[in-house]
Amino acid sequence: MLLDTPICDFGWQAPNFTLRTPQGEPFTLADNLGENALLIMFICNHCPYVQRIARRLSDDTALLINEGINVLAIMSNDYKSVPADSPANMEKFAKQHGFLFPYLVDENQRVGKQYGAVCTPDFFWFQ
């Protein structure tokens, strides 16, 4: 199915949310915004595009983090239907690729819908 990513709405504010890490720890966006820009990525383990760019994604986001830019990733897939995207597999995938950013579980897809994420990877930049 072909989906179109919406045109960027500059000036749009990142909606707050609380999600959990694969280990079950809560993560609230408002508590982790920082002072600089924020990159939110919607990714998942089983996506062939994400798999292909995972190492580069890790390297590039490490540079952003080093510059004081906050980065996080959200997995909004139904991992009960796609076990490759389970929290345990998210943890393995993040470790395998050296992710330095939080990789969060959006179990009910609420945050993905709130942000208008339509594919993986899908990137949202806030300043």
C-alpha positions as CSV (number, residue, x, y, z in Angstrom):
1,M,0.0,0.0,0.0
2,L,1.3,3.4,-1.0
3,L,1.1,6.1,1.7
4,D,2.0,9.7,1.4
5,T,3.8,11.5,4.1
6,P,2.1,14.8,5.0
7,I,3.8,18.0,4.0
8,C,5.8,19.5,6.9
9,D,4.0,21.9,9.1
10,F,6.8,24.2,10.3
11,G,6.2,25.6,13.7
12,W,4.2,22.6,14.9
13,Q,4.9,21.8,18.5
14,A,5.8,18.2,19.6
15,P,2.8,16.8,21.5
16,N,3.8,15.5,24.9
17,F,3.5,11.8,25.6
18,T,4.6,9.1,28.1
19,L,5.8,5.8,26.7
20,R,7.9,3.0,28.0
21,T,11.3,1.7,27.2
22,P,11.6,-2.0,26.2
23,Q,12.6,-2.6,29.9
24,G,9.3,-1.0,31.0
25,E,10.7,2.3,32.3
26,P,8.5,5.3,31.7
27,F,9.7,8.1,29.4
28,T,7.9,11.4,29.2
29,L,8.8,13.7,26.4
30,A,8.3,16.9,28.4
31,D,10.9,15.7,31.0
32,N,13.5,15.0,28.3
33,L,13.2,17.8,25.8
34,G,16.5,19.6,26.6
35,E,17.4,23.0,25.3
36,N,18.3,22.2,21.7
37,A,16.5,20.6,18.8
38,L,14.8,17.3,19.0
39,L,14.7,14.5,16.4
40,I,11.9,11.9,16.8
41,M,12.1,8.9,14.6
42,F,9.4,6.3,14.1
43,I,11.2,3.0,13.3
44,C,10.8,-0.7,13.8
45,N,13.0,-3.7,13.8
46,H,11.5,-5.6,10.9
47,C,11.4,-2.8,8.4
48,P,13.8,-3.5,5.6
49,Y,14.5,0.3,5.2
50,V,15.3,0.7,8.8
51,Q,17.5,-2.5,8.8
52,R,19.4,-1.1,5.8
53,I,20.1,2.3,7.4
54,A,20.4,1.2,11.1
55,R,24.2,1.5,11.3
56,R,24.2,4.9,9.6
57,L,21.3,6.0,11.7
58,S,23.3,5.1,14.8
59,D,26.4,7.0,13.6
60,D,24.5,10.1,12.5
61,T,22.4,10.3,15.6
62,A,25.5,10.0,17.8
63,L,26.9,13.1,16.1
64,L,23.6,14.9,16.8
65,I,23.6,13.8,20.4
66,N,27.2,15.0,20.7
67,E,26.1,18.4,19.5
68,G,23.4,18.6,22.2
69,I,20.5,17.6,20.1
70,N,18.1,15.2,21.7
71,V,17.1,12.1,19.7
72,L,14.6,9.4,20.4
73,A,12.9,6.6,18.4
74,I,9.4,5.2,18.7
75,M,8.2,1.8,17.6
76,S,4.4,2.0,17.0
77,N,3.8,-1.4,15.4
78,D,1.6,-4.0,16.9
79,Y,4.3,-6.3,18.2
80,K,1.8,-9.0,19.1
81,S,1.1,-9.3,15.3
82,V,4.8,-8.7,14.4
83,P,6.9,-10.5,17.0
84,A,10.1,-9.2,15.5
85,D,9.2,-5.8,16.9
86,S,8.6,-7.0,20.4
87,P,10.3,-5.0,23.3
88,A,12.8,-7.8,23.8
89,N,13.7,-7.6,20.1
90,M,13.8,-3.8,20.2
91,E,16.4,-4.0,23.0
92,K,18.5,-6.5,20.9
93,F,18.2,-4.4,17.8
94,A,19.2,-1.2,19.6
95,K,22.2,-2.9,21.2
96,Q,23.2,-4.6,17.9
97,H,23.3,-1.2,16.1
98,G,24.7,0.8,19.0
99,F,21.7,3.1,19.4
100,L,22.5,5.8,22.0
101,F,19.0,7.2,22.0
102,P,15.9,6.0,23.8
103,Y,13.9,3.5,21.7
104,L,10.3,3.6,23.0
105,V,7.3,1.3,22.7
106,D,4.0,2.9,21.5
107,E,1.9,-0.2,22.3
108,N,-1.5,1.2,21.3
109,Q,-0.2,3.3,18.3
110,R,-1.6,6.4,19.9
111,V,1.6,8.5,19.6
112,G,2.3,7.4,16.1
113,K,-1.2,8.5,15.1
114,Q,-0.9,11.8,17.1
115,Y,2.3,12.6,15.2
116,G,0.9,11.5,11.8
117,A,3.6,8.9,11.3
118,V,2.7,6.9,8.2
119,C,5.8,4.7,7.6
120,T,9.1,3.6,8.9
121,P,11.4,5.3,9.0
122,D,9.5,8.5,9.5
123,F,11.4,11.5,11.0
124,F,10.1,14.6,12.9
125,W,12.4,17.5,13.7
126,F,11.5,20.1,16.3
127,Q,13.4,23.2,17.2
